[in-house]
Amino acid sequence: MKKSVLVLAVVIVSLGFAAGWTARSTSSRIAAQTPGTLPLFTTHLYRFEIRPDGKAALDRWVQFEKAHHEETLATLEDEAMYFEGVFPDDTTHPHYLYWVAVNGKENPHATPKPIDDQFRKLEKETLVNGSRMELLTAYVLIPPFIEHAIREHDDTK
């Protein structure tokens, strides 16, 4: 993926936090788009509660991601994922994990990868079942150079 897509993700995350994302629903989202065109991507911010005994599993998950970095990156293209970021928050009780995802149109032909089984196992050991909450995106801004990079990237697939 191009560096500008990473810049896009940083811009979106920064703007979202500055706008004060709020938790209201698990299904609402705003897709960034140019008037009269199909959405380029959707932006999601999820909050999960970390299990009381999940800290060690979270540490293993982070180490697993780092140890399998290239394999993990390979899953992003198939999932039409432009950016993914995980932010553990142990400043509150219970502890939370925030997951930011910026993705394009999902690939209907995407097939699960062997690494996905390990992701699901670690997720189950780390997160409280049913605690997923999607925070609402108030708005998303996308500079033209990033929109161009996304369109160029998507056109080459």
N, C-alpha and C positions, 0 to 999 in steps of 0.2 A: 504494500500500500504506500501511497505517496505521503511525504511529510506533511503536506497541507491538510490531509485528512486528520492527522493527529492534532494539528493546530485547531481544526474545526472542533474536535472533541473538547479540547481545553477551553475554547471560547464558549461552547455550549454549557459546560459544567460551571464555569465562572459566572456566566450570565444567569444561569439557573439559581445558583446560590445567592447571587446579588439580588435577584428578583424575589427571593424568599419562597422557594418551592414549599408547598403545603400538602399535607397528607389528607386527602378527602375520599379517595376512591381507589379501587384496585384495577379499574378498567379505563379510566380517562387518560387520554394523551392528545398531544397536539403534534401534527406532522408539519415539518417545515417545508414550504413549497413556494415557488414563484407563482403569482396569479396566473391561472389558466394552464398550469402544468400539473402533472402527477407529483405526489410527494417524493422528495429525494430521500428522506430518511425520517425516522421517528426517534425521539429522545425519551428515554425511560430512566427514572430514578426509583429504585426499590429499596425498601427498608425491611430487614429481617431481624428477628430476635435471635440472639445467640443462646444456645442451650446453656443452662447453668454449668454443665460439665463439658461444654463445647470448646473451651479455649485451647486445649491441647489439639483437638481435631482441626481447629482453625489454623493453628501453627503448622500442622502437618499439611494442610491444604495449600497454604502459602508456599511452603517448601516444595511441595509437589509441582506447583505451577512454575516455580523458578527452575526446578530441575528438568522440567519438560517444556521449557519455553518455546522452542521451535515447533514441537508437536501441537502445543496449545494454539500458537499463532496460525497453524495450518487449518484449524477448525474455523477460524474467523471468516475466511473468504467464503467457505461453503455456506455459512450462516448469514452472509451479507452483513457482517458486523464490522462497522468502521472503527469502533472504539469500545472498550470495556474497561471499567475500573472498579475496584473493590476497596472500600474504606471501612475498616473496623473501628467502632467507637466504644471505648471502654470507660468513657467519662460519665456515663449514666448507668443506672441500674433499673431494669435489666440492660445488658450490653447489646448493642445493635451492630449490624453489618449493613452498609449502604452499597448498592451496586448500581453503577451508571452504565447505560448501554445506549449506543447510537448505532442504529442499523438501517439498512436500505430494505428494498423489497425482498421478502424471504424467498429463498430458492425452493420451489416445490420438489426438486429432485435431490435435495440434500439428504445424505445418508448419515446415520449415526457413526461416529468414529469409535474405535476401541477405547480411546482415552475418556470418552463420555461416561463410561461405566464407573471409572474412578471418580470423576466429578460428582456423579450422583451419590456414590457411597460417602464421600467426604461431606457433601451437602447435608445428607441425612444425619451424620454424626455431629455436625456443627450447628445446624439451625433448628429452631423450634418449628415443628410441623404446623402449617396453617398461619404462620406469622407474617407472611409476605404482604406488604402493603406498597402499592404504587403511589408515589407522590405526584401530584399534578404539576405539569409544566405550565407556567404562566405564559411564557412566550419563548421563542427561539429566534436568534438572529444569525444569519449566515452571510458572511462576506462573499461578494461575487467570485473572487479567486478560488475559494473553497468549493462553492457550488460548481464552478467550472471543473475543478479537479475531480469531484465526485462523478459528474456527468462523463468526463473523459474516461475515468476508471471503469464505470459501468458499461460504457460503450465498447470497451475492449474485451468484455467477458463473452 
